[in-house]
């Protein structure tokens, strides 16, 4: 297996750092890295990952803290296609075997890496365009459209609008609803503000926003309504019971 052009050449430590940050799916300090994996991300390893745009390092206070960027998520997802570094030894080669099998399993389950690691407790099957709940047929004039929003609504206000639209659209908590239908309910809401609210909601325990794996089933309307999260276009929303 040869390393694809879109995966940079990385040292074993740099690869290990990307994998740990992917699995943790959050900002991790050097102290936590040492406790979790027995190493810290410093010196040239840190510099290269930052220079490549793969890791964002917060140096405003110690211990330094690291988090994958969107590009870092992309490279971490693609590591299974790359050849293990020759200097990595058996441990690094074994890691690549795990990554390859993980990728095949997630692909079979139609679950993205970001959704899997951020929502490992979720058990509902991933949606397809055909299984996303259709909008309820009966709505009142008051609920058919979202309330008019201010030019720059606060994030909490937009999240409240999203949750209200979801309740109108879903037949039961946890059902998958297409973002295209959500956007139709919130036509008066600024698109950038809505996207920002959706990205923030991914961190909520009761919220899932994921891609539809079978992209051939997506309509042009679905694609236009997608929100970019973790370097992926996401098309479906589910909100569980409060």
C-alpha positions as a Python dict, from the first residue, in 0.01 Angstrom:
ca = {
    (1, 'X'): (0, 0, 0),
    (2, 'X'): (143, 339, -95),
    (3, 'X'): (84, 666, 79),
    (4, 'X'): (-172, 875, -113),
    (5, 'X'): (-80, 1225, -219),
    (6, 'X'): (-337, 1384, 7),
    (7, 'X'): (-193, 1229, 326),
    (8, 'X'): (132, 1396, 436),
    (9, 'X'): (436, 1199, 547),
    (10, 'X'): (428, 1190, 926),
    (11, 'X'): (644, 1044, 1201),
    (12, 'X'): (506, 775, 1434),
    (13, 'X'): (464, 1033, 1713),
    (14, 'X'): (276, 1269, 1482),
    (15, 'X'): (48, 985, 1370),
    (16, 'X'): (-10, 877, 1729),
    (17, 'X'): (-103, 1235, 1821),
    (18, 'X'): (-357, 1259, 1537),
    (19, 'X'): (-515, 929, 1632),
    (20, 'X'): (-544, 1015, 2003),
    (21, 'X'): (-694, 1357, 1922),
    (22, 'X'): (-939, 1192, 1683),
    (23, 'X'): (-1046, 933, 1939),
    (24, 'X'): (-1085, 1196, 2213),
    (25, 'X'): (-1264, 1435, 1971),
    (26, 'X'): (-1192, 1734, 2195),
    (27, 'X'): (-915, 1970, 2307),
    (28, 'X'): (-652, 1766, 2495),
    (29, 'X'): (-371, 1906, 2710),
    (30, 'X'): (-18, 1770, 2715),
    (31, 'X'): (-80, 1643, 3067),
    (32, 'X'): (-379, 1443, 2941),
    (33, 'X'): (-183, 1317, 2641),
    (34, 'X'): (86, 1182, 2872),
    (35, 'X'): (-175, 1012, 3092),
    (36, 'X'): (-366, 870, 2794),
    (37, 'X'): (-88, 770, 2558),
    (38, 'X'): (246, 818, 2736),
    (39, 'X'): (373, 1113, 2532),
    (40, 'X'): (327, 1488, 2488),
    (41, 'X'): (294, 1686, 2166),
    (42, 'X'): (586, 1931, 2172),
    (43, 'X'): (884, 2047, 1968),
    (44, 'X'): (912, 1960, 1600),
    (45, 'X'): (622, 1714, 1611),
    (46, 'X'): (389, 1986, 1731),
    (47, 'X'): (534, 2246, 1494),
    (48, 'X'): (489, 2026, 1188),
    (49, 'X'): (128, 1935, 1269),
    (50, 'X'): (45, 2301, 1329),
    (51, 'X'): (230, 2414, 1014),
    (52, 'X'): (40, 2154, 810),
    (53, 'X'): (-286, 2286, 950),
    (54, 'X'): (-373, 1953, 1111),
    (55, 'X'): (-368, 2058, 1477),
    (56, 'X'): (-466, 2377, 1656),
    (57, 'X'): (-248, 2431, 1964),
    (58, 'X'): (-352, 2672, 2237),
    (59, 'X'): (-30, 2824, 2375),
    (60, 'X'): (-197, 3095, 2584),
    (61, 'X'): (-139, 2897, 2902),
    (62, 'X'): (30, 2581, 3023),
    (63, 'X'): (-9, 2298, 2975),
    (64, 'X'): (-50, 2354, 2602),
    (65, 'X'): (-372, 2206, 2462),
    (66, 'X'): (-429, 2054, 2118),
    (67, 'X'): (-729, 1982, 1898),
    (68, 'X'): (-773, 1852, 1544),
    (69, 'X'): (-862, 2104, 1277),
    (70, 'X'): (-1102, 2015, 995),
    (71, 'X'): (-797, 1923, 785),
    (72, 'X'): (-665, 1717, 1076),
    (73, 'X'): (-991, 1521, 1084),
    (74, 'X'): (-963, 1459, 711),
    (75, 'X'): (-607, 1328, 737),
    (76, 'X'): (-688, 1117, 1045),
    (77, 'X'): (-977, 958, 857),
    (78, 'X'): (-751, 883, 560),
    (79, 'X'): (-459, 733, 753),
    (80, 'X'): (-591, 384, 680),
    (81, 'X'): (-499, 440, 312),
    (82, 'X'): (-138, 532, 392),
    (83, 'X'): (162, 306, 438),
    (84, 'X'): (291, 289, 798),
    (85, 'X'): (619, 480, 844),
    (86, 'X'): (913, 245, 813),
    (87, 'X'): (1063, 366, 1141),
    (88, 'X'): (741, 302, 1331),
    (89, 'X'): (800, -59, 1427),
    (90, 'X'): (537, -321, 1507),
    (91, 'X'): (330, -99, 1736),
    (92, 'X'): (268, 162, 1467),
    (93, 'X'): (200, -107, 1205),
    (94, 'X'): (-55, -264, 1437),
    (95, 'X'): (-220, 76, 1478),
    (96, 'X'): (-265, 97, 1101),
    (97, 'X'): (-432, -244, 1101),
    (98, 'X'): (-677, -115, 1362),
    (99, 'X'): (-742, 203, 1160),
    (100, 'X'): (-806, 4, 844),
    (101, 'X'): (-1056, -224, 1017),
    (102, 'X'): (-1219, 72, 1191),
    (103, 'X'): (-1269, 246, 857),
    (104, 'X'): (-1429, -63, 700),
    (105, 'X'): (-1662, -106, 999),
    (106, 'X'): (-1773, 258, 1003),
    (107, 'X'): (-1824, 253, 628),
    (108, 'X'): (-2040, -58, 661),
    (109, 'X'): (-2242, 102, 942),
    (110, 'X'): (-2266, 431, 749),
    (111, 'X'): (-2132, 626, 1046),
    (112, 'X'): (-1870, 898, 1013),
    (113, 'X'): (-1554, 902, 1224),
    (114, 'X'): (-1654, 1231, 1385),
    (115, 'X'): (-2001, 1108, 1474),
    (116, 'X'): (-1869, 778, 1608),
    (117, 'X'): (-1613, 930, 1842),
    (118, 'X'): (-1831, 1222, 1953),
    (119, 'X'): (-2143, 1011, 2003),
    (120, 'X'): (-2026, 661, 2094),
    (121, 'X'): (-2332, 620, 2317),
    (122, 'X'): (-2576, 665, 2030),
    (123, 'X'): (-2743, 350, 1901),
    (124, 'X'): (-2997, 474, 1645),
    (125, 'X'): (-2919, 365, 1287),
    (126, 'X'): (-2777, 625, 1053),
    (127, 'X'): (-3030, 776, 815),
    (128, 'X'): (-3064, 755, 441),
    (129, 'X'): (-3242, 1016, 235),
    (130, 'X'): (-3539, 779, 218),
    (131, 'X'): (-3562, 720, 595),
    (132, 'X'): (-3542, 1080, 712),
    (133, 'X'): (-3879, 1175, 858),
    (134, 'X'): (-4098, 1368, 617),
    (135, 'X'): (-4251, 1692, 744),
    (136, 'X'): (-4581, 1652, 925),
    (137, 'X'): (-4871, 1714, 691),
    (138, 'X'): (-5084, 1910, 937),
    (139, 'X'): (-4940, 2233, 1067),
    (140, 'X'): (-5093, 2561, 1166),
    (141, 'X'): (-5005, 2886, 999),
    (142, 'X'): (-4821, 2984, 1316),
    (143, 'X'): (-4591, 2680, 1309),
    (144, 'X'): (-4550, 2648, 932),
    (145, 'X'): (-4282, 2916, 936),
    (146, 'X'): (-4032, 3010, 1202),
    (147, 'X'): (-4073, 3343, 1376),
    (148, 'X'): (-3888, 3626, 1210),
    (149, 'X'): (-3538, 3655, 1350),
    (150, 'X'): (-3326, 3959, 1410),
    (151, 'X'): (-3051, 4039, 1164),
    (152, 'X'): (-2792, 3884, 1394),
    (153, 'X'): (-2978, 3651, 1632),
    (154, 'X'): (-2798, 3508, 1933),
    (155, 'X'): (-2685, 3148, 1915),
    (156, 'X'): (-2921, 3039, 2192),
    (157, 'X'): (-3214, 3197, 2007),
    (158, 'X'): (-3128, 3017, 1684),
    (159, 'X'): (-3085, 2687, 1868),
    (160, 'X'): (-3431, 2734, 2017),
    (161, 'X'): (-3569, 2787, 1668),
    (162, 'X'): (-3396, 2471, 1542),
    (163, 'X'): (-3537, 2267, 1830),
    (164, 'X'): (-3886, 2408, 1770),
    (165, 'X'): (-3865, 2327, 1399),
    (166, 'X'): (-3743, 1976, 1480),
    (167, 'X'): (-4037, 1915, 1714),
    (168, 'X'): (-4275, 2019, 1436),
    (169, 'X'): (-4107, 1794, 1181),
    (170, 'X'): (-4024, 1476, 1377),
    (171, 'X'): (-4293, 1223, 1457),
    (172, 'X'): (-4102, 1114, 1769),
    (173, 'X'): (-3788, 1224, 1959),
    (174, 'X'): (-3477, 1077, 1800),
    (175, 'X'): (-3624, 1050, 1448),
    (176, 'X'): (-3400, 1163, 1166),
    (177, 'X'): (-3508, 1486, 998),
    (178, 'X'): (-3349, 1632, 688),
    (179, 'X'): (-3172, 1963, 731),
    (180, 'X'): (-3346, 2076, 413),
    (181, 'X'): (-3680, 2054, 595),
    (182, 'X'): (-3538, 2236, 897),
    (183, 'X'): (-3410, 2516, 675),
    (184, 'X'): (-3750, 2545, 508),
    (185, 'X'): (-3901, 2614, 850),
    (186, 'X'): (-3637, 2876, 925),
    (187, 'X'): (-3625, 3075, 603),
    (188, 'X'): (-3618, 3403, 799),
    (189, 'X'): (-3307, 3297, 989),
    (190, 'X'): (-2967, 3406, 862),
    (191, 'X'): (-2790, 3108, 704),
    (192, 'X'): (-2455, 3177, 871),
    (193, 'X'): (-2622, 3208, 1212),
    (194, 'X'): (-2813, 2885, 1153),
    (195, 'X'): (-2500, 2698, 1047),
    (196, 'X'): (-2316, 2824, 1355),
    (197, 'X'): (-2600, 2709, 1579),
    (198, 'X'): (-2604, 2364, 1419),
    (199, 'X'): (-2228, 2326, 1467),
    (200, 'X'): (-2263, 2426, 1831),
    (201, 'X'): (-2548, 2180, 1882),
    (202, 'X'): (-2328, 1886, 1779),
    (203, 'X'): (-2171, 1910, 2124),
    (204, 'X'): (-2507, 1863, 2300),
    (205, 'X'): (-2569, 1519, 2450),
    (206, 'X'): (-2915, 1489, 2291),
    (207, 'X'): (-2821, 1606, 1939),
    (208, 'X'): (-2683, 1417, 1641),
    (209, 'X'): (-2604, 1578, 1306),
    (210, 'X'): (-2448, 1344, 1054),
    (211, 'X'): (-2394, 1287, 681),
    (212, 'X'): (-2614, 1059, 475),
    (213, 'X'): (-2367, 790, 370),
    (214, 'X'): (-2548, 694, 49),
    (215, 'X'): (-2482, 1022, -129),
    (216, 'X'): (-2654, 894, -444),
    (217, 'X'): (-2984, 910, -257),
    (218, 'X'): (-2944, 1282, -186),
    (219, 'X'): (-3138, 1537, -387),
    (220, 'X'): (-3001, 1873, -496),
    (221, 'X'): (-3216, 2022, -219),
    (222, 'X'): (-3050, 1795, 42),
    (223, 'X'): (-2704, 1890, -80),
    (224, 'X'): (-2778, 2263, -80),
    (225, 'X'): (-2906, 2241, 279),
    (226, 'X'): (-2603, 2054, 417),
    (227, 'X'): (-2395, 2203, 697),
    (228, 'X'): (-2018, 2156, 693),
    (229, 'X'): (-1893, 1998, 1018),
    (230, 'X'): (-1562, 1814, 1064),
    (231, 'X'): (-1475, 1857, 695),
    (232, 'X'): (-1792, 1673, 595),
    (233, 'X'): (-2128, 1781, 457),
    (234, 'X'): (-2398, 1677, 706),
    (235, 'X'): (-2759, 1632, 602),
    (236, 'X'): (-2963, 1486, 889),
    (237, 'X'): (-3059, 1595, 1240),
    (238, 'X'): (-3188, 1393, 1533),
    (239, 'X'): (-3270, 1528, 1879),
    (240, 'X'): (-3342, 1280, 2155),
    (241, 'X'): (-3570, 1315, 2455),
    (242, 'X'): (-3495, 1606, 2685),
}
